[in-house]
Amino acid sequence: MKKLQILGTGCSKCKALADQTEKAAKAMGLDYALEKVTDIEKIMAFGVMATPALAVDGMVKVAGRVPGLDELKTLLGQIPHSG
C-alpha cells in the first residue's frame, strides 16, 4: 500500500491537490492510504517550504503547486511497487 501525504494547512489548493491525487490514484488502480498533514512542524520536517506538497512513501514529489491529473499520474507511476 502506498502512503500518500498531502502537506498543507488546509487551504483550497491543499484540498485541490488531495482531490487530484485521489483521482489519479484511483484511475491507476493504486492501493493507497491518503493522509493530510496540517501540522506545520511536521510539514517542515519534510523540508517543504511551500505548500501544498505531495509526499509518497515519505518522499516529497511536488511542492508549491497543484499538478494536473496527467502529471500526478506520471509522478505516482514513478513509484516502485513494494510488498
N, CA, C and O atoms as a MOPAC input file, in Angstrom:
PM7 MOZYME 1SCF
protein

 N      0.83700 1    -1.18200 1     0.00000 1
 C      0.00000 1     0.00000 1     0.00000 1
 C      0.87900 1     1.24000 1     0.00000 1
 O      1.83000 1     1.33200 1     0.77600 1
 N      0.56800 1     2.18200 1    -0.85600 1
 C      1.30200 1     3.44400 1    -0.92300 1
 C      0.74300 1     4.42400 1     0.09000 1
 O     -0.46900 1     4.51500 1     0.28600 1
 N      1.64000 1     5.15400 1     0.72800 1
 C      1.23800 1     6.18400 1     1.67400 1
 C      1.36300 1     7.52900 1     0.97900 1
 O      2.46800 1     8.00600 1     0.72300 1
 N      0.21500 1     8.13900 1     0.67200 1
 C      0.18500 1     9.44000 1     0.01500 1
 C     -0.14000 1    10.48800 1     1.07200 1
 O     -1.14700 1    10.38300 1     1.77200 1
 N      0.71900 1    11.50000 1     1.18200 1
 C      0.52500 1    12.54200 1     2.18500 1
 C      0.40700 1    13.90000 1     1.50600 1
 O      1.25300 1    14.29300 1     0.70300 1
 N     -0.66000 1    14.60000 1     1.84900 1
 C     -0.84500 1    15.96500 1     1.38500 1
 C     -0.36200 1    16.87300 1     2.49800 1
 O     -0.90400 1    16.85700 1     3.60400 1
 N      0.65200 1    17.65900 1     2.20700 1
 C      1.24300 1    18.54300 1     3.20100 1
 C      0.71900 1    19.95300 1     2.97600 1
 O      0.97200 1    20.56000 1     1.93500 1
 N     -0.01200 1    20.47100 1     3.95800 1
 C     -0.55600 1    21.81200 1     3.82000 1
 C     -1.47400 1    22.11900 1     4.97900 1
 O     -1.89200 1    21.23000 1     5.72000 1
 N     -1.77700 1    23.38900 1     5.12000 1
 C     -2.54900 1    23.82800 1     6.27400 1
 C     -4.05200 1    23.69000 1     6.08500 1
 O     -4.81500 1    24.00900 1     6.99700 1
 N     -4.48500 1    23.23000 1     4.94600 1
 C     -5.91500 1    23.04100 1     4.71000 1
 C     -6.51700 1    24.09200 1     3.79900 1
 O     -7.73700 1    24.25300 1     3.76200 1
 N     -5.68300 1    24.80700 1     3.06500 1
 C     -6.17300 1    25.83700 1     2.14900 1
 C     -6.87100 1    25.18700 1     0.94800 1
 O     -6.88200 1    23.96400 1     0.81000 1
 N     -7.44200 1    26.01400 1     0.09700 1
 C     -8.16600 1    25.47900 1    -1.06300 1
 C     -7.23800 1    24.72100 1    -2.01000 1
 O     -7.65100 1    23.73200 1    -2.61500 1
 N     -5.99000 1    25.17300 1    -2.14600 1
 C     -5.04100 1    24.46200 1    -3.01400 1
 C     -4.67300 1    23.10200 1    -2.41800 1
 O     -4.45800 1    22.13800 1    -3.15200 1
 N     -4.60200 1    23.02500 1    -1.09200 1
 C     -4.32100 1    21.74800 1    -0.43100 1
 C     -5.44900 1    20.76100 1    -0.70800 1
 O     -5.20400 1    19.59100 1    -1.00100 1
 N     -6.68300 1    21.24300 1    -0.61200 1
 C     -7.83500 1    20.39100 1    -0.89200 1
 C     -7.85100 1    19.97300 1    -2.35900 1
 O     -8.17900 1    18.82900 1    -2.67400 1
 N     -7.50000 1    20.88900 1    -3.25400 1
 C     -7.45300 1    20.56600 1    -4.68400 1
 C     -6.39400 1    19.50100 1    -4.95500 1
 O     -6.63000 1    18.57600 1    -5.73200 1
 N     -5.22900 1    19.62300 1    -4.32000 1
 C     -4.17300 1    18.62000 1    -4.50100 1
 C     -4.62100 1    17.26300 1    -3.97200 1
 O     -4.35100 1    16.23500 1    -4.59300 1
 N     -5.30000 1    17.25400 1    -2.83500 1
 C     -5.80800 1    15.99200 1    -2.27600 1
 C     -6.81700 1    15.35700 1    -3.23800 1
 O     -6.76300 1    14.15500 1    -3.49400 1
 N     -7.72400 1    16.16100 1    -3.76100 1
 C     -8.73600 1    15.64100 1    -4.69000 1
 C     -8.08600 1    15.08800 1    -5.95900 1
 O     -8.42200 1    13.99400 1    -6.41300 1
 N     -7.15400 1    15.85700 1    -6.52400 1
 C     -6.49100 1    15.43800 1    -7.76700 1
 C     -5.64800 1    14.17600 1    -7.54400 1
 O     -5.63400 1    13.27500 1    -8.38200 1
 N     -4.96000 1    14.12300 1    -6.42500 1
 C     -4.13100 1    12.95700 1    -6.11000 1
 C     -4.99600 1    11.70800 1    -5.97000 1
 O     -4.64200 1    10.63600 1    -6.46100 1
 N     -6.11900 1    11.85900 1    -5.30100 1
 C     -7.02200 1    10.72900 1    -5.11200 1
 C     -7.59300 1    10.27100 1    -6.45400 1
 O     -7.71500 1     9.07100 1    -6.70100 1
 N     -7.94100 1    11.21900 1    -7.31800 1
 C     -8.45200 1    10.86500 1    -8.65000 1
 C     -7.39900 1    10.09700 1    -9.43700 1
 O     -7.70500 1     9.09000 1   -10.07500 1
 N     -6.15000 1    10.57800 1    -9.39100 1
 C     -5.06300 1     9.93000 1   -10.13200 1
 C     -4.81000 1     8.52500 1    -9.60100 1
 O     -4.64900 1     7.58100 1   -10.37500 1
 N     -4.77700 1     8.39000 1    -8.27000 1
 C     -4.50500 1     7.08700 1    -7.66100 1
 C     -5.61500 1     6.08600 1    -8.00100 1
 O     -5.33800 1     4.92800 1    -8.31400 1
 N     -6.86000 1     6.53600 1    -7.93700 1
 C     -7.98100 1     5.65000 1    -8.26900 1
 C     -7.95700 1     5.26600 1    -9.73600 1
 O     -8.21000 1     4.11200 1   -10.08200 1
 N     -7.65300 1     6.23500 1   -10.61000 1
 C     -7.59200 1     5.95800 1   -12.04600 1
 C     -6.51400 1     4.93400 1   -12.36500 1
 O     -6.64900 1     4.15700 1   -13.31100 1
 N     -5.43400 1     4.93300 1   -11.56900 1
 C     -4.32500 1     3.99700 1   -11.79500 1
 C     -4.53800 1     2.67500 1   -11.07600 1
 O     -3.77100 1     1.73100 1   -11.26300 1
 N     -5.58000 1     2.60500 1   -10.25300 1
 C     -5.84800 1     1.37800 1    -9.50900 1
 C     -4.85900 1     1.11100 1    -8.39600 1
 O     -4.64000 1    -0.03900 1    -8.01600 1
 N     -4.25600 1     2.17800 1    -7.86700 1
 C     -3.26800 1     2.02400 1    -6.78400 1
 C     -3.95100 1     1.64300 1    -5.48100 1
 O     -5.07300 1     2.06700 1    -5.20400 1
 N     -3.26100 1     0.84200 1    -4.69200 1
 C     -3.65800 1     0.55600 1    -3.32300 1
 C     -2.95600 1     1.61800 1    -2.48500 1
 O     -1.72900 1     1.62400 1    -2.39300 1
 N     -3.72900 1     2.52100 1    -1.87300 1
 C     -3.10900 1     3.65400 1    -1.20000 1
 C     -3.88300 1     4.06000 1     0.04400 1
 O     -5.04400 1     3.70000 1     0.23700 1
 N     -3.18700 1     4.83000 1     0.88300 1
 C     -3.81500 1     5.49800 1     2.01600 1
 C     -3.44600 1     6.96600 1     1.90100 1
 O     -2.27100 1     7.30900 1     1.76700 1
 N     -4.44300 1     7.82600 1     1.95300 1
 C     -4.22400 1     9.26400 1     1.83100 1
 C     -4.31500 1     9.91400 1     3.20600 1
 O     -5.29700 1     9.74800 1     3.93000 1
 N     -3.27500 1    10.65300 1     3.54400 1
 C     -3.23000 1    11.34600 1     4.83800 1
 C     -2.99800 1    12.82800 1     4.59400 1
 O     -2.18900 1    13.20800 1     3.74700 1
 N     -3.71000 1    13.66000 1     5.33800 1
 C     -3.49900 1    15.10300 1     5.25500 1
 C     -2.67800 1    15.52600 1     6.46800 1
 O     -3.08400 1    15.31700 1     7.61100 1
 N     -1.53500 1    16.11300 1     6.20700 1
 C     -0.63800 1    16.57200 1     7.27000 1
 C     -0.76300 1    18.08900 1     7.35700 1
 O     -0.34400 1    18.80900 1     6.45000 1
 N     -1.34200 1    18.56800 1     8.45700 1
 C     -1.57500 1    20.00900 1     8.60200 1
 C     -0.67800 1    20.66100 1     9.65500 1
 O     -0.63200 1    21.88700 1     9.75400 1
 N      0.03100 1    19.85400 1    10.43700 1
 C      0.92000 1    20.38100 1    11.47700 1
 C      2.15300 1    20.99000 1    10.81200 1
 O      2.90900 1    20.29200 1    10.13600 1
 N      2.35000 1    22.28300 1    11.00500 1
 C      3.43100 1    23.00000 1    10.32400 1
 C      4.80800 1    22.42400 1    10.65800 1
 O      5.68900 1    22.40800 1     9.79900 1
 N      5.00700 1    21.95600 1    11.88100 1
 C      6.30100 1    21.37300 1    12.25300 1
 C      6.54000 1    20.05800 1    11.50200 1
 O      7.66100 1    19.77800 1    11.07700 1
 N      5.49500 1    19.26400 1    11.34200 1
 C      5.63000 1    18.01900 1    10.58100 1
 C      5.87800 1    18.31000 1     9.11300 1
 O      6.64600 1    17.60700 1     8.45400 1
 N      5.21700 1    19.36300 1     8.59200 1
 C      5.43100 1    19.75200 1     7.18700 1
 C      6.87700 1    20.18100 1     6.98900 1
 O      7.51800 1    19.77400 1     6.02000 1
 N      7.39300 1    20.99400 1     7.89400 1
 C      8.77200 1    21.47800 1     7.77600 1
 C      9.77700 1    20.33700 1     7.92100 1
 O     10.87800 1    20.41100 1     7.37500 1
 N      9.41100 1    19.28900 1     8.64700 1
 C     10.30200 1    18.13200 1     8.79400 1
 C     10.55200 1    17.44400 1     7.45300 1
 O     11.55700 1    16.75300 1     7.28400 1
 N      9.63700 1    17.63300 1     6.50000 1
 C      9.83600 1    17.09600 1     5.14900 1
 C     10.76000 1    17.99000 1     4.32300 1
 O     11.16300 1    17.61300 1     3.22300 1
 N     11.09900 1    19.17900 1     4.85000 1
 C     11.91700 1    20.11700 1     4.10100 1
 C     11.10700 1    20.94200 1     3.12100 1
 O     11.66500 1    21.56700 1     2.21900 1
 N      9.79900 1    20.94800 1     3.29100 1
 C      8.89900 1    21.68200 1     2.39900 1
 C      8.76400 1    23.12000 1     2.88000 1
 O      8.45100 1    23.36400 1     4.04500 1
 N      9.00000 1    24.07500 1     1.97500 1
 C      8.87800 1    25.48600 1     2.31600 1
 C      7.67000 1    26.12900 1     1.64800 1
 O      7.29700 1    27.25000 1     1.99300 1
 N      7.05500 1    25.43100 1     0.69500 1
 C      5.88200 1    25.96000 1     0.00900 1
 C      4.83600 1    24.86300 1    -0.07100 1
 O      5.13500 1    23.72600 1    -0.43700 1
 N      3.61700 1    25.21500 1     0.27300 1
 C      2.53200 1    24.24700 1     0.21900 1
 C      1.53700 1    24.65900 1    -0.85600 1
 O      1.49400 1    25.82700 1    -1.24000 1
 N      0.74800 1    23.73300 1    -1.34000 1
 C      0.64400 1    22.34400 1    -0.91900 1
 C      1.79600 1    21.50800 1    -1.46600 1
 O      2.47700 1    21.89300 1    -2.41700 1
 N      1.98800 1    20.36500 1    -0.84200 1
 C      3.00900 1    19.43900 1    -1.30900 1
 C      2.45700 1    18.02000 1    -1.21900 1
 O      1.54200 1    17.72700 1    -0.45000 1
 N      3.04400 1    17.16400 1    -2.02600 1
 C      2.65500 1    15.75100 1    -2.03900 1
 C      3.87900 1    14.91000 1    -1.71900 1
 O      4.92000 1    15.04200 1    -2.36400 1
 N      3.75000 1    14.04700 1    -0.72300 1
 C      4.80300 1    13.08400 1    -0.40200 1
 C      4.24400 1    11.68500 1    -0.63400 1
 O      3.09800 1    11.38700 1    -0.29600 1
 N      5.07300 1    10.85000 1    -1.21200 1
 C      4.69800 1     9.45900 1    -1.46800 1
 C      5.69000 1     8.57100 1    -0.74600 1
 O      6.89100 1     8.60600 1    -1.01400 1
 N      5.17200 1     7.78500 1     0.16400 1
 C      6.01100 1     6.91200 1     0.98900 1
 C      7.15600 1     7.70400 1     1.62600 1
 O      8.29000 1     7.23400 1     1.71200 1
 N      6.82300 1     8.92000 1     2.06900 1
 C      7.78200 1     9.74200 1     2.79700 1
 C      8.68600 1    10.60900 1     1.94800 1
 O      9.48900 1    11.37100 1     2.48500 1
 N      8.57100 1    10.51000 1     0.61500 1
 C      9.41600 1    11.31500 1    -0.27600 1
 C      8.57100 1    12.38900 1    -0.95000 1
 O      7.53300 1    12.08700 1    -1.53900 1
 N      9.01400 1    13.64700 1    -0.86600 1
 C      8.28600 1    14.75100 1    -1.47000 1
 C      8.43500 1    14.68400 1    -2.98800 1
 O      9.54700 1    14.63800 1    -3.51400 1
 N      7.29400 1    14.68000 1    -3.68300 1
 C      7.29500 1    14.59500 1    -5.14800 1
 C      7.03600 1    15.93100 1    -5.80700 1
 O      7.53100 1    16.19300 1    -6.90300 1
 N      6.25900 1    16.78100 1    -5.14500 1
 C      5.96900 1    18.10700 1    -5.69500 1
 C      5.60600 1    19.03300 1    -4.53800 1
 O      4.99900 1    18.60800 1    -3.55600 1
 N      5.99100 1    20.31700 1    -4.67000 1
 C      5.69000 1    21.29400 1    -3.61600 1
 C      5.39300 1    22.64600 1    -4.24100 1
 O      5.97200 1    23.02300 1    -5.26100 1
 N      4.47900 1    23.36400 1    -3.60700 1
 C      4.18500 1    24.73000 1    -4.00400 1
 C      3.21200 1    24.89800 1    -5.14400 1
 O      2.99000 1    26.01600 1    -5.60900 1
 N      2.62600 1    23.80300 1    -5.60400 1
 C      1.67000 1    23.91600 1    -6.71700 1
 C      0.79900 1    22.66800 1    -6.77700 1
 O      1.06100 1    21.66400 1    -6.11500 1
 N     -0.23800 1    22.76700 1    -7.59100 1
 C     -1.14100 1    21.64100 1    -7.80200 1
 C     -0.94900 1    21.15400 1    -9.24300 1
 O     -1.41000 1    21.80100 1   -10.18400 1
 N     -0.27000 1    20.02000 1    -9.41500 1
 C     -0.06200 1    19.49500 1   -10.76500 1
 C     -1.38200 1    19.01500 1   -11.36600 1
 O     -2.33900 1    18.72300 1   -10.64900 1
 N     -1.40900 1    18.94300 1   -12.68100 1
 C     -2.57300 1    18.40600 1   -13.36300 1
 C     -2.66200 1    16.90100 1   -13.15700 1
 O     -1.72400 1    16.25900 1   -12.68400 1
 N     -3.81400 1    16.36100 1   -13.52500 1
 C     -4.06700 1    14.93500 1   -13.32200 1
 C     -3.03200 1    14.06700 1   -14.04800 1
 O     -2.55400 1    13.07700 1   -13.49400 1
 N     -2.69500 1    14.43100 1   -15.26700 1
 C     -1.72300 1    13.62800 1   -16.02200 1
 C     -0.34500 1    13.64500 1   -15.36900 1
 O      0.33000 1    12.61800 1   -15.31500 1
 N      0.07500 1    14.81700 1   -14.87000 1
 C      1.37700 1    14.89900 1   -14.20300 1
 C      1.37200 1    14.07500 1   -12.91700 1
 O      2.35600 1    13.41200 1   -12.58800 1
 N      0.25900 1    14.12600 1   -12.20100 1
 C      0.16700 1    13.33100 1   -10.97200 1
 C      0.25400 1    11.84000 1   -11.28200 1
 O      0.90800 1    11.08500 1   -10.56200 1
 N     -0.40000 1    11.42800 1   -12.34500 1
 C     -0.31900 1    10.01700 1   -12.73100 1
 C      1.12800 1     9.64300 1   -13.04200 1
 O      1.59300 1     8.56200 1   -12.68000 1
 N      1.82600 1    10.54300 1   -13.71400 1
 C      3.23700 1    10.29100 1   -14.01400 1
 C      4.04700 1    10.18700 1   -12.73000 1
 O      4.85900 1     9.27400 1   -12.57700 1
 N      3.82700 1    11.12500 1   -11.80200 1
 C      4.55200 1    11.10300 1   -10.53000 1
 C      4.25100 1     9.83700 1    -9.74100 1
 O      5.15800 1     9.23200 1    -9.16900 1
 N      3.01000 1     9.44100 1    -9.70600 1
 C      2.64000 1     8.22000 1    -8.97200 1
 C      3.13400 1     6.97600 1    -9.68900 1
 O      3.42200 1     5.95900 1    -9.05900 1
 N      3.23000 1     7.06000 1   -11.00900 1
 C      3.70200 1     5.92500 1   -11.80300 1
 C      5.17700 1     5.66100 1   -11.64700 1
 O      5.64900 1     4.56100 1   -11.93500 1
 N      5.93000 1     6.68300 1   -11.18300 1
 C      7.36800 1     6.53200 1   -10.99900 1
 C      7.70500 1     5.81700 1    -9.70200 1
 O      8.86900 1     5.53300 1    -9.42000 1
 N      6.69900 1     5.53600 1    -8.93500 1
 C      6.92400 1     4.93100 1    -7.63000 1
 C      7.10600 1     3.43300 1    -7.79500 1
 O      6.22600 1     2.76200 1    -8.33600 1
 N      8.23000 1     2.89500 1    -7.34100 1
 C      8.37700 1     1.44200 1    -7.40600 1
 C      7.38600 1     0.76100 1    -6.47000 1
 O      7.12900 1     1.24200 1    -5.36600 1
 N      6.84700 1    -0.33500 1    -6.90700 1
 C      5.89800 1    -1.07000 1    -6.08000 1
 C      6.62800 1    -1.81100 1    -4.97500 1
 O      7.69200 1    -2.38700 1    -5.20000 1
 N      6.05500 1    -1.79600 1    -3.78700 1
 C      6.64900 1    -2.53000 1    -2.67100 1
 C      5.64300 1    -3.54300 1    -2.15700 1
 O      4.43200 1    -3.38500 1    -2.30700 1
 N      6.17200 1    -4.56700 1    -1.55800 1
 C      5.33700 1    -5.57000 1    -0.92300 1
 C      4.54500 1    -6.27800 1    -1.89200 1
 O      3.77500 1    -7.16700 1    -1.52900 1

